[in-house]
Amino acid sequence: MSSVLLEQLNGEMASVVEGVQRALVHVRSGHAGAGAGTVWHPDGLIVTNAHVVQHGPLRVTLADGRELPARLLAQDSAHALAALMVDASGLPTIPLGDSRRLQPGEWVLALGHPWGVRGSVTAGVVIGVGGEWPEPPPSGGDWVVVSLHLRPGYSGGPLVDTNGRLVGLNTMMTGPDVGVAVPVHVAKAFLREALGAPVAVA
């Protein structure tokens, strides 16, 4: 690959990351817990992992630096999801992709706050999508399994394709450089059932 093409690819990927970072939030739970979250709706609806919100009062730091108290609206430990609400409007969101159309080998990007480093990015490829796995993730339901390293602090952050579309929510590591995300179609179903909330954004 020529240096010109590499430079173009780098520029495109950086542009994707810049757009996604605007919808990435930092979630603090009590005095010790922390993770990431993803703005789902401009009027303050945020989706994260259930384990991120287990330890008491919740506060969310938006990409613009505002720190706001958050209310826990719904939680589903079986699917590793939680929905929060903050008092804000006009928040940036991420276009939704189709996690069921992901193919092994496709590049994806995960964003979060590993070890407290805000707005970090890691990249890898899709290993597979579905519910049949010989080892963890947990049995039942669909998962996106990816070849990248989800350090502590990525939980609840967005997993996006190379077009910057949300395809999952980062959840856990299951082995060296094997990460697991909740597919975006599972998050849609969770919000629809728990909240009757908008399941898509423009």
Summary of the structure (lengths in Angstrom):
residues: 202
radius of gyration: 15.8
end to end distance: 35.0
largest distance: 52.0
contacts: 703
relative contact order: 0.20
helix: 22%
strand: 41%
